[in-house]
């Protein structure tokens, strides 16, 4: 027995082509609508058993707001998302909005039909490969580019950060000591620790490294005031 359907997609040709293919397979298609942003009213009023909801950007904020409304006003309607190969965020957003499943745009009509039947039956309709890919990405996320400045900043104590800023500003040991109200010998010790932690051999190298990695800008934002007691 055919399923009472609606097809919604931002691309009208895709919506109409899918609707025609499903009609040929014995399903009752109530409407093929576009764009998705205003389709919630039509879906709520027609009340199909299953709504096929096409989107080109599943990870876009607000992409599934119409699904939220459909599910709130007509919880008996199963919404099946049709979209590109999704990121884990896209899959999570679809199900969080209340979708009953997620099917790739390039799926064969037989696969779409199987998902429709599952969705109508109240089952989660998503290909195992999509779930496996999503879980794999979530468990082993792509390594982000290393933020060298942030990494180096974390090696330094707040006192050493202030010393680095003063070194970069060209202050000598006595000026550093006076500005921080500490003994020159203590200032000298702090400078040596900073050089050692940054892996450089001179104050000039420390200043250059800080400027090159953005460490200097970050350090300036966390610099302690002159009331620091040494």
Secondary structure by P-SEA (a helix, b strand, c coil): ccccbbbbbccaaaaaaaaaaaaaacccccccccccccaaaaaaaacccccbbbbccccccccaaaaaaaaaacccbbbbbbbccccaaaaaaaaaacccccccccccaaaaaaaaaaaaaccccccaaaaaaaaaaaacccccccaaaaaaaaaccaaaaaaaaaaaacccaaaaaaaacccaaaaaaaaaaaaaaaccccaaaaaaaaaaaaaaaaaaaacccccccc
